[in-house]
Every structure is written in C-alpha cells, then in structure tokens.
Amino acid sequence: MSLKEIAQMVGVAPSTVSRVLNNTVSTCASPELKEKIWEAARTLNYVPDINARNLKKRKHDQEKKYKIAIILARFNSLETDPFFLELFQSIEESLFSHSCTIQLIENTEHKNFYELKEVDGIIILGRCPDEILNCIRKYTHNIVGIGRNPTSYKMDEIICNGKTAAITAMEYLLSLGHREIGYIGDCSSESRYVGYCETLIDRNIPLNYNYIRSTDQTYDSGYKAMQELRQQNITAVFCANDISALGAFKALSELYPDADIDKRNKKISVISIDNISKSQTSSPLLTTVSIPKEDMGRMAVNVLLDRIRHNHSECLRVEFPCKLIERDSCYSL
C-alpha cells in the first residue's frame, strides 16, 4: 500500500501524506485533515517501508516492531471523549514513527484481557481502577498510564495534574470577582473536584453543595447539569472537561438566545480543562486550561519503549505543566 493511494483516497498530495504520517512538520495540515489521513492509513492497513525510510536517512533502523494494546479506562470508545481521542491520535502517530503496531483497543467493561498475552506493552488512557490494573499486570508489567490523575506509583505514568489545572481555573474565576462558582464533573476520587473544593476552602468560601453536579463528564450530562445550575445563584461554573462545558454552552444559549444584545452582566462565566479542538471554534470561544496532549502522547510511547527494552525498572512519573488559555467565556463582575 503506497502513500499515493492514501493521497488519492483523501484528496491531497502524497507529500502531505508523507509529512503527516512521518510527523516531520507539525503544521503541514489541519487537525481534521490529519485525522482523515490517519483514518485512510488505518483503513488501507498501511505499513511504512522501513527500508526505504532508512535508505533516505542513510542509516539502518534495527528497531523491533512491538505490539501495543490501548486500554480505555474511563469510557467505552474513543468517540465518547474528544480529549482522549486527540491524545490517542498523538500516541498513534508516535507508535507509527517507531514502527510499532496497535494490536487492540479495549475498554475495561469487558474485564477479559486474555488477548493481552499477545502484546509487548500497554498504554492505559484515563484513571484505571486497582482491580482492573491488577488484572492487567498478570499479563505484563510493561504498562504506562496517561491522564490527569496521578497514582501511587503502581505503573509508569504520564500526567498533567488535574488538581493543579482545577486550581488554575478556579483562581482565574476568583480573580474576576466570582465567589458563587458551580462545578460540573466527576466527584468520585477526582483530582479536579479536589482542586475545586480546596481552592474555595483556602479562600474561606463555604462549599455550597447546591452548586455541585456530579456527572459522567459528557456533552449531554454537561447540558443537563447546566440546566439545573442556571436556576441557582451562581455567577460562574467550572467544568471538569471541555466537552461538558460545550454542553453547558447549549443550556446557556437557550437562556440567552439573542446574541446581539449585551447581557454580559447576566451571563454565567464558564471555564474548563483540556483545550480540545472544538473549544477553539465554540461560541463563545471557551476559556480553558490546556493539557499538552501531543507531548504527553509522545512521552508515553517513549517511556513504554524504554520499559519494554528493560532500560528502567522502577515506576516513574512524568508530569507536564498546564496553561491557562483566556478566551471569551469568562466575564468580570
């Protein structure tokens, strides 16, 4: 299968396909075009010509082709959560560049991981329950977890601490004068919820449980939670992830349907975490705390390969910083 066939399928030049698949220029294509090219490559079962690539680079690549499994710990499919879908795309590109293959993608609902005995390593997306992790470890200890919640060094992990991101979001809302701040997201052992609560407590602001909505962090649950919270006396809401915030936008748009009238003083400020692609095109543009998904995905692959090759034995944690992205969805009081 050639790059030309993928190019014809997507409708771009072969050179663009080559740059995307080899990740040589990060700005060579939009995220949407990149995904189309990768989808075409998966559909056509494209495998890079390693010999040709090495000849061009004038070096011989003796890298072993490892089989990798992806475990979805918090959701049933990649389409459920745009954050983890974008994270997966980074992982996929990096695995591809190392001549690795994705043997299977499985979620934790089945709890039947017999096929894992066929893989060389595992990448877990999201917070994994201990009982599931213990089951996975029966097959291999070549495991890397990636997400927003650190564990107690039970495996190698790549994180951007959700608690830190939540504190960053909350401090920003407080700097704008907000004190009546709602929360939409998971409340069960969730670092982002801990960050929300601790920030209010540190500022001597009482927790109002009427302002808190525990959800599964999806678009629909964000919409429903915002419908309920807009009846409360809140001036702002912190959503645990962007997709929940986009659902909240829908509920708020029904409350303030006329975009031509300045109702800024009556609007509810919305902030979240992730900085997914959709947050950059929403209306209003979503203020969010960015998680460096591409860097985290590449680092997860590098750490996993290092583990597979027995280059380290102790469990390690690599923590990336978060960054506030100020846009249009938060207002000063």
Disulfide bonds with the S-S distance in Angstrom:
none
